[in-house]
Amino acid sequence: MTLMSTIIEPCFVSSLETFEQAKSFQANLVWKKLDEIILEEALSSWLSTLGHKTQINYRSGIRKLIEFGLLNPMMTLQAFALINHEAIIDRIKLIQKWAESSRQARAACYISFTGFLNRRLQGVIKKPLPSKEGSSKTFFRIGDKVKTQAMTQAQWITFFKELEKINPRDCLIAKVILQGGKRVNEVLSLQTHQIDWEKCEITFPQSKMKGVYKETVITYSEGIMKRLREHIGARTGPVFITRFQKPVMINQVAVTFAKAGKEAGIPFKITPHVLRASAVTYLKQQGFHDSDIMRVTGHATSEMVFAYDKSARSDNASKKVNLIS
């Protein structure tokens, strides 16, 4: 018996005279079949529907929930349906051996799993609701959304000089990231057809828009476009490749960026994300509105622009105007 087979095909029984009778009949069929499926099988089916990174994180979370006795992989789904799932979420939040971030991640994991079962099993297994009451909230922000630091313009000029010495290709990648405030994977996956040479523009599809196609168009200097032409030559397809004609990997640029930052004397580690935060911070300091910055970086909300802006929090309107003297 598989989890998929619990989605019952319509069954026409002459004795069912009302919709309520049909609903009850259907629910009873599902309920009986749940006694034939163990939680381990359901977990496997659920994990297979997730993205690669989420699957790794949630698999680890499930192992911890089993280790602490919050899940029994050998129980049947029928038994699991009778559990008070809100109480399990509350117990997860009380485990002091885990950091708050881990507690929230494992609560989210549990809620995601029960939500999957709720959809597959026509509501027989209930999805728990997270608490939203005061200090007992299941989910709340622990710290800043974005902890990445940002470089000043003087720092990134020195950084690019050092990076050019280490790896000119990675220096070009860094400049493309900075100008558009792009995510590193959006730049590493860049294709030649995305480049408009006449307009000096590059179109980037958003990498974090689930189910919605969204793109940003970034204008680059003639100098960067010239470097791109020289780098690409007559090739088509991926813009950034290794000497073995393979795509450049994130860990490659992460290593060279960190090394260049160290050589430049920058007091914190330079990662690809530092360039994105640096772009947002600089644009905010230049007085650009959040809506203008969002059209460059692709952020969906002003809140995320604020999270990336690493300007001093005292650098606000109160410095520019005295409402009363």
N, C-alpha and C positions, 0 to 999 in steps of 0.2 A: 504494500500500500504506500503510495507516495503522497506528498503534500498536495501536488497538483490535482490528484484524483479526488480530492475532497470538494472540488468545485463541481457540484452535482449537475448532471444534465437534466433538463426539464423532464419531469415524470408526470404523466397524465393519469390520474386516478379518478374514476367516475364518482367515487364517494365524496370527493372534495367539492363542496358546493359554494364555499366562500373563499375570498382572498386570504382571510385570516387563517382558515384551515390549511390552505396551501402553504402559507408561510410557516406555520407550525410544523407541518409535515416535512418541509425542506430543512428546517432547523434541526429536527429530530434525526434526519438522515445524516446531516453533517456531524451532529453530536455523537452518534454511534461510531462513525468512522474515525473520530478523534481518538478513540480508545486503541486504535490500531497503529497510531503514529507516535513515536517517541520524540522528545524535545531535540535530541541530537540531530535527527533527520531534518527537523524544521529549521534548526540553526544553520545547517549546511545549505538548505535551499535559500534561506534569507541572505547569507553571506555571498552566495553566487550572484546575487542581483546588484551588488554594490560595486563602486569603482575600486580600482586597485589599492589606492592609499587608504580609503575608508575601510576597505575590507581588512587590511593589515591592522589598523587601529582598533576596529571593532572585534576582530578575532582575539586580540590581546585582552580587550575589555571583558569579553565573554569568559576567557580563561580565568581572569581574576574573580568574576562573579561566581564561577563554579568553585574556585578555590576557597572562597569565603562562605560557601553554603547558600548563596542567594539564588543559584540555579542548579537544578538536578537534571543532567542531560538524559538520564534514563527514565524520567517520568513521562507519562503519556500526555498528549495535548489535552485530553479530557481533564486530567488532574490539574494541569497548568491553567486551564480556563477557570478553575474554582479558586485560584489564588487571588488575594487582595493585592493587585499590582501597585497601587498607590503606597501600600505599606512597604513593599520591596524598595520603591524609590526612596522612601523615608529612611529605611535601614541603610541603603547605600550612602546617603548623606551623613550618616552618623559614624561611619568608619574612620576613626581618627588616624589610622596608619597611612591613609591616603591623603595626598595634598588635595586642596579644594578643587583645583583644576582637574585632577583625576576623578574625584567624586562626580563632578558635573559631566565629565566625558562618559563615565560609565552609566550614569543615569540616562544620558542621551542615547547611549547604545541600547539600553534596556527598552526605552520608549520606542526607539526605531524598530526593534524586533517585534514588540507587541503590536505596533502599528501595521507592520507587514502581515502578521497573522490576522489582525482585524479585517484587513482588506481581502485576504485570501479565503478566510473562513466566514465571510458574510456576517461579520459582527459578533460571532459566538464568543470570541476572545476579545475582551475589552482593552482598549489602549488607555493606559493611565494618564491622568492629567497632572502636570507638574504643579507644585504649590506656588502660589503667587502672593502669599501672605507674609508681609513684613520681613523679619529676620529669618524666617523659615523658608524663604524662597528656594526653589530647587535650582534655578539658574539666575545668576547675576554676574555682572562684570567684575572680574577680579582685579584687573589693572588696566593700563592703557591698551587700546586695541592694537596699536602699532608701537612696539618698543624700539624699532630700528632708529638709529641716530642718523643725522644728516650732515653732509659736508657743506662748508661755505664755498663760495665761488673760488676763492684763493686756494683752498685745499684741493678742490677737484682739478684745478689747472696743474698743480704739482703732481697730483695723482696720475693724470693723463700722460704727463712727461715720463714718469717712471714706468707706466704700463706700456707705453710705446717701445721702450727699451726692451721690455720683457717679451712682449708678444703683440706686434702691430695689429694682427687680426682681432685679438681680444680688446685692444684699445678702440678699434672701430665699433665693435659690439657695444662697449661701454658708452660710447658717444651716442649711438642710436638709442640706447636705453634712456640716457639722461635727457636728451632733447624732447623725447615724447613722454617721459615719466612712465615708461613701459615696464611691464613684468618681463623678467628675463626669458621665460618660455615663449612669450609673444615675439621676441626678437630672434631667438634661436630657431624658431620655426618659420621665420620669414622666407617667402618664396619670391623669385624674380618678378613674377607677374603682378605682385603687389606694389611694385615701384613705378611711379609715373615720372620718367626722367625729364620731360618737358616742364612739368610744374614743380619739380623738386619735392614731390610728395610721396609718402608711403602710407598705404592703407593697412591698418591692423585689425583683424577680427578680435573681439574680446574673448579671452580664454576662460573667463569664469561666469559666463552668462549661460545658465542651464536652460535649454529649450528655446532660447531667444537669440536671434542673430543680431549682433550689434557690432559696429566698427567705429574706429577713430581714424582720422586722416591727419598726419603730422607732416609739417613742412620742415625741410632740412636745408642747411646752408649749402652753397655751391661747393664748398670745400669738402664736406662730408659726402655729397653726391659724387664728386670726382673720385674720392677714395673708394666708394662703393663700386664705381665702374671699373676701376683698376683691379679691385679685389675679385669681381665677378668675371671680368673678361667676356668671353663668348658663351659662357655657361648659361643654362637655364635650370630652373628647379630651386633647390635650397640655396640661400645666399651664403650662409656660413657653414663651411665644411672643413674637415681636417685634410691633411696631406694624403690621407688614405681614402679620400672621397666619402667619408662618413660624417653624419651630423655632429656638430660640436655639442658636447654634453655640458650640463649645468655645473657639474663638479670641476670640469676643466677651467671654466671662467672663474669659478669661486676661488680656486687656488691662486690664479694669477692676479685677481683683484685684491685678495688679501695680501699677497706679496708686494704688490705695487703700493698699497696703502701703508704698509710697514716701511718700505723704502722712502716714501714721501713724508714720513714722520707724523702721520695722522694718528691721534691718540686712541682710536677705536678701530675695530676690525671693519674693513670695507667688504661688503657683500653686494651682490647685484641689487638687493632691495634697498641698500643705502642710497643708490643712485636715484631710485624712484622717490624716496623720501626727500632727497636733496632737491629734486626738481619741484616737488610740491611746495616745499618750504621757501625756495627762492621765488617762485611765482607769487606766493602769498605776500612775501616781503616787498615785491614790486607793485603790489596793490591790485592784482588781478582778482576779479570776483570768483567765488566758488564755481559758478556756472561755467565760466570760461575755463577754469582749471579742469573741471569734470569733462569737458569736451576734448581735452588733451589726454588726460590720464585714463578716462573711461570709468572713473568712480561713479557709483550710482547715486550717492547722497552727499550732501554737504558735511554730514557727520563723519564720513570716511575721509574727506579732504582735511577736516579738522584733526582727525587722528594722525594723519601723515604729516601735518604741519608741525615742524619742530622749532618754530620760533618761540622765544620766551613768552610765557603766558601774560607777562606784564606789558608786552608789546601790543597794545590794543588802543581803542579809540580814546581812552582816558588820557593817553600820552599826547594826543594830538589836539585836544580841545579841553578847556576848562569851562564847565557849565556854570560854575560860580567861583568867585574869588574872595 
